[in-house]
Amino acid sequence: LTSVELTQACLDRITKVDGKVNAFLYVNAEGALETAREVDAARAAGEELHALAGVPIALKDNLVTRGIPTTCSSKILEGWIPPYDAFVVKKIKAAKLPILGKTNLDEFAMGSSTEHSAFGVTRNPWNLECIPGGSGGGSAAAVSAYMAPLALGTDTGGSIRQPGAVTGTVGVKPTYGAVSRYGAIAMASSLDQIGPVTRTVADAAALQELIGGHDPMDSTSLTDVATGLLDAARSEGDLTGVKIGVVKELSGEGYQPGVLASFNEAVANLVARGAEVVEVSCPNFDYALAAYYLIMPAEVSSNLARFDGMRYGIRVEPTEGPVTAQRVMAATRGAGFGAEVKRRIILGTYVLSSGYYDQFYGAALKVRTLIQDDFKAAFEKCDVLVSPTAPTTAFKFGEKSDDPMAMYLNDIATIPANLAGVAAMSIPSGVAEDGLPVGFQVIAPARKDDVMYRVARFVEDAV
Ligand code: GLN
């Protein structure tokens, strides 16, 4: 199979099914084929190429791509063509993976269903009446519907893993700092992480190896990351000597019965492969959602201040009165941002305001430390922690879109890993009673992404 054939097959599939799914905001057909032709020519000339060269990839539309529109699914960025590439995009171009296009997301990555996109919802390929998860619903749906073999997403509170769970794909949030955030449009910088969306664990490992590595342009980029991810994802033998911790707080009340059944079966399969199971308690995880919804909006309100109607995207002038900088900014932000983004900016400026700072933001930071301590204590008893990735399978459109709290609760199991900066991923573990896919989450200590991939490989093996 040549890269041109593979890329063309993906583009044909997009033409055929994306009218229904709406995973892509922009299709880069000519650009992708051009890269594919280069790969085929280089291969014919006997050139040494990266193992993933010629394999097409889709990118979440909050990753900056030079010359290709990047919207974050927001009206405020409409018409903006970035003058530079994100670090991960540079890596992808250097390794010659054809870029198929940009995928849909909740506006500025805020949401769990892709319903908060300014450019229409993405539908779940398993059931078009259901959400594909979020915020990275577009990348997950593109991989799930065979429009792209590989994709990238970003995960601030679960936006790679939860879409992975509800679309039956593999989704990875690497250790914080393992992949440079340079050129990922910031949502909440202390939580954001770029990662792979794929069909297999080995594909994810290969892709993380490609996009990882130190970057001086990101001050939180690590120099000592785990290596040997692909080897770990293909490891032979069994799990003898590996201790798996089932997190009590993440596998009981509030979880759909079919999700729990699939989870318990996957745990039993790991035991059958030699793993030892221990139950661990992380009592402060009960406060993770509350802490996240204080820390994240605080960072959002600061990060999104740059969208002022002067630097990027649209500019809206006030309809009456003087045209001052402040009034242009207000008119632009009023017209450009959607309701969920506005809700979080207002929440964030409130929790950071003097008089409330200690009570809300300061308290949330203390809870964050307690959650990190819970992880530390738990990892003294086991090598990895496991839980269902999401409490439910894909829900129907509209079911939670009017109730922010119900939507936020879907991230209950994914958020702790972001608050602690540890590595976490979702692997499909079968289907629930409703016939929809279930995700199994494996969490490993920071810089131990290899251990996570090794366990994930055996989860995948049993399905
Ligand atoms: N769903 C979560 C939120 O709405 C996570 C978002 C994300 O990871 N980008 O904040």
Boltz pocket constraint, residues with backbone or C-beta under 6 A from the ligand:
constraints:
  - pocket:
      binder: B
      contacts: [[A, 108], [A, 109], [A, 110], [A, 111], [A, 112], [A, 134], [A, 135], [A, 154], [A, 155], [A, 156], [A, 157], [A, 158], [A, 159], [A, 160], [A, 187], [A, 296], [A, 407], [A, 411]]
      max_distance: 6.0
